[in-house]
Each structure stands twice: as structure tokens, then as C-alpha cells.
Amino acid sequence: MTQRLFHPHGSLADGGDPVLVTPQLAGWAYAGLRVLRLAPGSERVVATGTTETAVLPLSGSYTVECEGRRFDLAGRDDVFSRVTDFAYVPVDAEARIASAGGGDVALCTAEATRRLDPAYGPAEDVAVEIRGAGQASRQVNNFLHPDAFDADKLVAVELLTPEGNWSSFPPHKHDEDRDGEAILEEIYYFRVAGDDGFAFHRLYTKGPGGAGGDIDETVTVRDGDVFLVPRGYHGPCVAAPGYELYYLNVLAGPAEERTMAFCDDPAHAWIRDTWPAGPRDDRLPLTGPAGRARERVRLRSPLGS
């Protein structure tokens, strides 16, 4: 397989910025991600061109100025500390992004044709969903879900997984245009709590009759890693005990109407049917607009192994 899907931390750096994923690099047509690192008191000017962009603070606070409008983003200390506000910047626009204290800010992008106005997304309006049950319980921050915020092609959500739990399960795909499923390119950007934190992520395809396909990758992901999903069943994402897991999903595709329609792997689809009767993890939600509900779990081996 020639297309590189897993990109460890630093391998997608662009100068002093931690991540740059363009459709050209990914080998597809729509979805992109850029993570800017701003020094205290600095600013960056971003020209969107043919892409619409969501400006999402990962750490720090920001001001975003675009077409005579100014959005003051309160942001957050880090992705585990609270649900953040964000800004939307349309195609063919120029945005000035500044930060007094510095930090990392994600630019979630999608190639788009419909032009909307610049807009602000308050943290208090972000729908926080608790999905799954038992050890498959996780938190979804639906800040740019199709039902939550208007855009042309861009979809983006955040996932928070308590230590020891599974996310993106059952495994699912969105690579066919049919009833109940849509074609979507997807980027996973991982952050892992703890100096030695790690998680696992899987992507695979199936051949005729359910036989193994041409993709079967299970990787160890650490803080700052990126995984590209052009097709196939993705999941689970498993947080190691002692280390909370965050990932930002950026999705985009050719459908005229934005959607997150997917198809579960038939072998594991039954698990979703057990959730209504199953227990929810009482650690969730981990965060909200007002901050964390409890102290972050930090377990470390005395031997450091």
C-alpha cells in the first residue's frame, strides 16, 4: 500500500507548526487540518482561498478578525480542560489570528464552494453527547456537526475517552454513496494525557465474503499523532489505563448535504443495540463549557515502565 496513513508527532510539521495536512498530502479531495503554534503576543494571517475553516483553540485564548468582525475566543488550557468556543471563516477570506498568551490552535478545513459569513460558535452552544455504554462510553463534542453549525462541506467533532475505555466502536466506515452511508474523508488528530500516555487505533477493509481486505493497520498512537482514513472500517480507539484520550475528527466529502452517515461492520453492529440497556460510565462527561467535572486521572508506574 503506497498511501501513508499513520503520521507520528513531528512528521507533519510545517516550520514551527506541529501539523499540516492538505488534501494533496492525504491523497484525496476535501479534508485538511493545520495546527498553528503561536508564541505569546504573536499573530498569524491566514488566507482561506478555496477552503472553509474552523478556528478551534487547543490551548490558549485568541482573537480572530475577519471581514470587519472580531471574535474573542476564550479557548482553554488544553483539550482535556473544557469545551471551547470557536470561529468559522469562509472561503475567499483572510483571517488574522492573535494570542496574548500563545498556544496551539487547530484550523479544520474543507474544500468548499458555497460562501457563508464569518461566525462565532459559543462554547455553551456546543452539544455534548455521551455515546456508548460500559467501557465503550465516551464524550462527543459536536461543535461542527451538520445539525449543530452551518457550513458547506466541513464537519468536525471532538472525542474524549476516559482512561481504559474504547471509542469509535463498533468499527464503522463511510466510503460508499448509498442509503444510510456517505463518502467522507476523515482525519484523526490525537492528544493523549500524561507524559508517557498512549492509545491504540485500528483501520481495516474487508474483501468479498468478509475476507480480509487490502488495509489492516493497528497502530500505537501518542500525543500529537495523526491518522488519515480514506476508506475502510475505523475503530476502535482504545485509551490505555491511566491515560485519557482526545481526538479531533475532521471530515468532508462530495455530498451536497453535510452528513456523518456511516455503516457499522456487520460483524460487530450488534454491540450498538446493547447500549440502551447498558450502564454509562459515571466519569462522563469529562468536560463541559464550565470546565472539568473532576480532577484528571494521572496514574504512573513507580518503575516508569
BELNORPE-V915440 format. One record per pair of residues at least 12 apart in sequence whose C-alpha atoms are under 8 Angstrom apart, sorted by the first residue. I is the first residue (numbers start at 0). GAP is how many residues later the second one is. If there is no record, write none. Layout:
i-><I	I>
gap-><GAP	GAP>
This chain:
i-><0	0	2	2	3	4	4	4	4	5	5	5	5	5	6	6	6	7	7	7	7	7	8	8	8	8	8	9	9	15	15	16	16	16	17	17	17	17	18	18	18	18	19	19	19	19	20	20	25	27	27	28	28	29	29	29	29	29	29	29	30	30	30	30	30	30	30	30	30	30	30	30	31	31	31	31	31	32	32	32	32	32	32	33	33	33	33	34	34	34	34	35	35	35	35	36	36	36	36	37	37	37	37	37	37	38	38	38	38	39	39	39	39	39	40	40	40	40	40	41	41	41	41	42	42	42	42	43	43	43	44	44	44	44	45	45	45	45	46	46	46	46	47	47	47	47	47	47	47	48	48	48	49	49	49	49	49	50	50	50	50	50	50	50	51	51	51	51	51	51	51	51	51	51	51	52	52	52	52	52	52	52	52	52	53	53	53	53	53	53	53	53	54	54	54	54	54	54	54	54	55	55	55	55	55	55	55	55	55	56	56	56	56	56	56	56	56	56	57	57	57	57	57	57	57	57	57	58	58	58	58	58	58	58	58	59	59	59	59	59	59	59	59	59	59	59	60	60	60	60	60	60	60	60	60	61	61	61	61	61	61	62	62	62	62	63	63	63	63	63	64	64	64	65	65	65	65	65	65	66	66	66	66	68	70	70	72	72	72	78	78	79	79	79	79	79	79	80	80	80	81	81	81	81	81	81	82	82	82	82	82	82	82	82	83	83	83	84	84	84	84	84	84	85	85	85	85	86	86	86	86	87	87	87	87	88	88	88	89	89	89	89	90	90	90	90	90	107	107	107	108	108	109	109	109	109	110	110	111	111	111	112	113	114	115	115	120	120	122	123	125	125	125	125	126	126	126	126	127	127	127	127	127	128	128	129	129	131	131	131	132	132	132	132	132	132	133	133	133	133	134	134	134	134	135	135	135	135	136	136	136	136	136	136	136	137	137	137	137	137	137	137	137	137	138	138	138	138	138	138	139	139	139	139	140	140	140	141	141	141	142	142	142	143	143	144	144	145	145	145	151	151	152	152	152	152	152	152	152	153	153	153	153	154	154	154	154	154	154	155	155	155	155	156	156	156	157	157	157	157	158	158	158	158	159	159	159	159	159	160	160	160	160	161	161	161	161	161	161	161	162	162	162	162	162	162	162	162	163	163	163	163	163	163	163	164	164	164	164	165	165	165	165	166	166	166	166	167	167	167	167	168	168	168	169	169	169	169	169	169	169	169	170	170	170	170	170	170	170	171	171	171	171	171	171	171	171	172	172	172	172	172	172	172	172	173	173	173	173	173	173	173	174	174	174	179	179	179	180	180	180	180	181	181	181	181	181	182	182	182	183	183	183	183	183	183	184	184	184	184	184	184	185	185	185	185	185	185	185	186	186	186	186	186	186	186	186	187	187	187	187	187	187	187	187	188	188	188	188	188	188	188	189	189	189	189	189	189	189	189	189	189	190	190	190	190	190	190	190	191	191	191	191	191	191	191	192	192	192	192	193	193	196	196	196	196	196	196	197	197	197	197	197	197	197	198	198	198	198	198	198	198	198	199	199	199	199	199	199	199	199	199	200	200	200	200	200	200	200	200	200	201	201	201	201	201	201	201	201	202	202	202	202	202	202	202	202	202	203	203	203	203	203	204	204	204	205	214	232	232	241	241	241	241	242	242	242	243>
gap-><213	214	23	24	22	21	222	223	224	213	219	220	221	222	218	219	220	213	214	216	217	218	213	214	215	216	217	214	215	20	21	18	19	20	17	18	19	206	14	15	16	17	12	13	14	15	12	13	202	157	202	82	224	80	81	82	155	222	223	224	77	78	79	80	123	154	155	156	219	220	221	222	76	77	78	155	218	73	74	75	76	154	217	72	73	74	75	69	70	71	72	68	69	70	71	65	66	67	68	60	61	64	65	66	67	60	62	63	64	59	60	61	62	63	57	58	59	60	61	56	57	58	60	53	54	55	56	52	53	54	49	50	51	52	48	49	50	51	45	46	47	48	41	42	43	44	45	46	47	42	43	44	41	42	61	62	63	39	40	41	58	59	60	61	36	37	38	39	57	58	59	60	99	100	102	35	36	37	38	54	55	56	57	101	32	33	34	35	52	53	54	55	31	32	33	34	50	51	52	53	19	28	29	30	31	49	50	51	52	16	18	19	27	28	29	47	48	49	17	18	19	20	21	45	46	47	48	16	17	18	19	20	44	45	46	14	15	16	17	18	39	41	42	43	44	45	12	13	14	15	38	39	40	41	42	12	13	35	36	37	38	33	34	35	36	23	31	32	33	34	30	31	32	23	27	28	29	30	52	26	27	28	51	49	16	49	12	13	14	112	167	80	113	166	206	207	212	206	210	211	205	206	207	208	209	210	40	43	58	204	205	206	207	208	38	39	205	35	36	37	38	39	41	34	35	36	37	31	32	33	34	30	31	32	33	28	29	30	25	26	27	28	21	22	23	24	25	46	48	142	45	141	43	44	141	142	42	43	40	41	42	39	38	37	35	36	22	28	166	165	15	16	17	22	14	15	16	21	12	13	14	157	160	12	13	154	155	140	143	148	142	143	145	146	147	148	144	145	146	147	29	30	31	146	29	30	31	33	24	28	29	30	143	144	147	21	22	23	24	27	28	29	146	147	20	21	22	145	146	147	17	18	19	20	16	17	18	14	15	16	13	14	15	12	13	12	115	112	113	114	105	106	99	100	101	102	103	104	105	96	97	98	104	95	96	97	103	104	105	92	93	94	95	91	92	93	88	89	90	91	87	88	89	90	84	85	86	87	126	78	83	84	85	77	81	82	83	121	122	124	76	77	78	79	80	81	82	134	74	75	76	77	78	79	80	73	74	75	76	70	71	72	73	68	69	70	71	66	67	68	69	66	67	68	65	66	94	95	98	99	101	102	62	63	64	65	93	94	97	60	61	62	63	90	91	92	93	58	59	60	61	89	90	91	92	57	58	59	86	87	88	89	55	56	57	81	82	83	79	80	81	82	73	77	78	79	80	70	71	72	46	67	68	69	70	76	44	45	46	66	67	68	42	43	44	63	64	65	66	39	40	41	42	61	62	63	64	38	39	40	41	59	60	61	62	35	36	37	38	58	59	60	31	32	33	34	35	36	55	56	57	58	31	32	33	34	54	55	56	30	31	32	51	52	53	54	30	50	51	52	49	104	25	26	43	45	46	47	22	23	24	25	41	42	45	21	22	23	38	39	40	41	46	18	19	20	21	36	37	38	39	40	17	18	19	20	33	34	35	36	37	14	15	16	17	32	33	34	35	12	13	14	15	26	29	30	31	32	12	13	28	29	30	26	27	28	26	17	31	32	55	56	57	58	54	55	56	53>
